[in-house]
Amino acid sequence: MHSKGCARNSRASAAMRAAASSSCTFPFCRSIAFCTDRAEISGSRRRRTASLAIPVGCEIEGLNDSKKLTEKKREALYDIICERAVAYSIAYATHEEIDKLNILNATMLAMARAIERLPVPADFALVDGNCIRHFPIPAMTIVKGDAKSPSIAAASILAKVTRDRFCMEMDAMYPEYNFKKHKGYPTKEHRELVMQYGPCPLHRRSFLKFMEKEHGNA
């Protein structure tokens, strides 16, 4: 049964729900976990999402919500996760798609792409958050899943490291925006730099409209 609309839980068996536990064992090789990097995509043109399947009995020490880990630790875990996963996939939605569809629907699109690109077919997904729409396989949402499920935590690390690396590449192309520091988040400095230099091709039009409105009310 595929999920329709936003829901906190899908109709999953007790065994499937056990996959969401804080244990370091992921009991379903063909199940996958999803997490999307949550940066306000003001500076990064892509909404990144990661999916992966960790084999039965696999334990990866140090897994946690990517936001609670240092950059050095995330980078180290990234390589370990990629090495031990049965399969993983990292996909994205472009800034044009985000502007057209909104962030939530663009995230769903990126998740669908991640599923399609998995080299090993998946039959069930754990999704960080409380909303799934038009998902291509049965799924269950887990609020704050990256802090509760080691599989979702692993996916969050893949998504964040990939986006941070992308921001470092974009910093080399557009050094005036200091992407290497704020990583695309809408910090005060980032907003001020956009106002000073104008937008670059990476900035979302919908976010710029918000900034213009905010600046106009200042």
Legacy VTK file of the C-alpha trace (Angstrom):
# vtk DataFile Version 3.0
C-alpha trace
ASCII
DATASET POLYDATA
POINTS 218 float
0.000 0.000 0.000
1.545 3.243 -1.113
1.208 6.351 1.012
-1.015 9.202 -0.109
-0.959 12.709 1.335
0.818 13.740 4.537
0.760 11.242 7.360
2.753 10.543 10.477
2.702 6.791 9.976
1.926 4.373 7.177
0.291 1.012 7.822
3.472 -0.877 8.544
3.894 -4.131 10.398
5.402 -4.283 13.875
8.547 -5.723 12.328
8.842 -2.780 9.980
8.342 -0.363 12.849
11.193 -2.087 14.642
13.451 -0.774 11.907
12.934 2.694 13.330
14.359 1.794 16.717
17.568 3.307 18.039
19.330 -0.032 17.667
22.334 0.016 15.373
20.945 -2.911 13.396
18.817 -2.350 10.319
16.751 -5.540 9.937
15.671 -5.242 6.305
18.304 -5.329 3.583
15.803 -4.236 0.954
14.398 -1.418 3.034
15.820 2.070 2.696
16.065 5.161 4.828
15.655 8.720 3.632
16.864 12.044 4.886
16.986 15.450 3.215
19.494 18.131 4.048
17.504 20.967 5.600
19.381 24.068 4.545
17.241 26.992 3.459
18.098 26.699 -0.181
18.893 30.348 -0.598
22.441 29.771 -1.687
22.476 26.216 -2.950
20.597 25.430 -6.106
19.905 21.816 -5.160
17.666 20.170 -2.580
19.676 17.064 -1.709
18.202 13.810 -0.470
19.946 10.532 0.295
18.687 6.979 0.450
20.558 3.881 1.518
20.153 0.289 2.654
22.383 -1.045 5.420
22.815 -4.840 5.626
21.505 -6.993 8.463
23.818 -6.943 11.452
25.825 -3.953 10.279
26.832 -1.603 13.078
28.469 1.749 12.372
29.892 3.371 15.452
29.253 7.092 15.895
26.105 7.425 13.794
23.980 10.371 14.866
21.946 13.247 13.509
24.341 14.905 11.048
23.716 18.316 12.653
25.124 17.005 15.937
28.388 15.826 14.383
31.487 17.821 13.555
32.417 18.275 9.919
35.453 16.037 10.417
33.319 13.261 11.908
30.718 13.524 9.129
33.403 13.250 6.467
34.885 10.157 8.132
31.490 8.492 8.500
30.552 9.306 4.903
33.222 6.970 3.547
32.352 4.210 6.037
28.637 4.422 5.209
29.274 4.272 1.462
31.570 1.283 1.935
29.204 -0.746 4.132
25.829 0.074 2.600
24.167 -2.538 0.414
23.248 0.364 -1.840
22.944 4.135 -1.621
21.749 6.946 -3.820
21.945 10.729 -3.569
19.591 12.812 -5.677
18.484 16.428 -5.843
15.891 18.880 -7.087
17.095 22.009 -8.836
16.361 25.552 -7.759
13.999 25.894 -10.751
12.039 22.852 -9.563
11.918 24.201 -6.010
10.560 27.538 -7.254
7.960 25.764 -9.382
6.868 23.012 -6.994
7.749 24.446 -3.521
10.304 22.890 -1.174
8.104 20.042 0.089
7.069 18.793 -3.339
10.595 19.234 -4.671
11.818 17.099 -1.787
9.326 14.371 -2.706
10.603 14.561 -6.288
14.210 14.198 -5.152
13.258 11.203 -3.001
11.570 9.506 -5.948
14.723 10.058 -7.998
16.859 8.585 -5.234
14.683 5.453 -5.210
14.899 5.096 -8.987
18.697 5.357 -8.912
19.269 2.727 -6.223
21.226 -0.145 -7.780
19.358 -2.569 -5.476
15.527 -2.348 -5.539
13.896 -1.308 -2.265
10.524 -2.467 -0.972
10.033 -0.192 2.049
11.296 3.209 3.197
11.782 5.024 6.487
11.396 8.747 5.895
12.631 11.480 8.210
9.828 13.911 9.054
6.048 13.685 9.098
5.036 13.877 5.466
5.157 11.625 2.419
3.313 12.212 -0.831
2.896 9.990 -3.885
5.726 7.768 -2.700
6.664 5.026 -5.199
7.057 2.345 -2.489
5.431 1.707 0.928
6.909 4.026 3.543
6.718 5.141 7.158
7.543 8.616 8.469
9.531 9.167 11.657
9.534 12.617 13.246
13.137 13.548 14.097
14.122 10.270 12.503
17.757 11.262 12.121
18.017 11.199 15.935
16.032 7.943 16.341
16.993 5.653 13.476
20.645 4.879 12.694
19.674 4.250 9.081
18.100 7.685 8.715
21.071 9.184 10.558
23.364 7.591 7.984
21.261 9.019 5.158
21.379 12.455 6.778
25.174 12.303 6.805
25.336 11.419 3.113
22.964 14.261 2.234
24.703 16.900 4.342
28.256 15.997 3.345
27.275 15.999 -0.324
25.608 19.397 -0.055
28.491 20.881 1.934
30.951 19.670 -0.702
28.781 21.248 -3.374
28.816 24.540 -1.467
32.617 24.407 -1.312
32.712 23.998 -5.090
30.330 26.917 -5.504
32.480 29.033 -3.196
35.316 28.658 -5.690
33.008 29.866 -8.462
31.359 32.666 -6.460
33.802 33.598 -3.649
32.054 36.894 -2.925
29.112 35.035 -1.327
31.260 33.049 1.142
29.410 29.759 0.584
32.201 27.858 2.339
31.196 29.531 5.608
27.402 29.568 5.668
26.913 26.513 3.384
23.824 28.070 1.802
21.962 28.822 5.019
20.187 32.220 5.142
22.514 33.757 7.705
22.671 37.500 8.242
25.989 37.649 6.411
24.623 35.663 3.489
21.603 37.950 3.127
23.808 41.026 3.313
26.109 39.664 0.607
23.156 38.965 -1.676
21.916 42.519 -1.136
25.415 43.861 -1.821
26.291 41.848 -4.930
22.871 40.823 -6.172
21.891 37.175 -6.714
24.057 34.663 -8.508
22.613 31.853 -10.678
22.368 29.604 -7.612
19.850 31.648 -5.667
16.191 30.673 -5.664
13.841 33.259 -7.134
11.229 32.518 -4.444
13.755 33.207 -1.699
14.836 36.440 -3.369
11.231 37.637 -3.423
11.070 36.994 0.300
14.288 38.962 0.802
12.987 41.857 -1.266
9.815 41.983 0.793
11.800 41.765 4.015
14.184 44.516 2.891
11.315 46.692 1.742
9.741 46.492 5.208
12.993 47.339 6.968
LINES 1 219
218 0 1 2 3 4 5 6 7 8 9 10 11 12 13 14 15 16 17 18 19 20 21 22 23 24 25 26 27 28 29 30 31 32 33 34 35 36 37 38 39 40 41 42 43 44 45 46 47 48 49 50 51 52 53 54 55 56 57 58 59 60 61 62 63 64 65 66 67 68 69 70 71 72 73 74 75 76 77 78 79 80 81 82 83 84 85 86 87 88 89 90 91 92 93 94 95 96 97 98 99 100 101 102 103 104 105 106 107 108 109 110 111 112 113 114 115 116 117 118 119 120 121 122 123 124 125 126 127 128 129 130 131 132 133 134 135 136 137 138 139 140 141 142 143 144 145 146 147 148 149 150 151 152 153 154 155 156 157 158 159 160 161 162 163 164 165 166 167 168 169 170 171 172 173 174 175 176 177 178 179 180 181 182 183 184 185 186 187 188 189 190 191 192 193 194 195 196 197 198 199 200 201 202 203 204 205 206 207 208 209 210 211 212 213 214 215 216 217
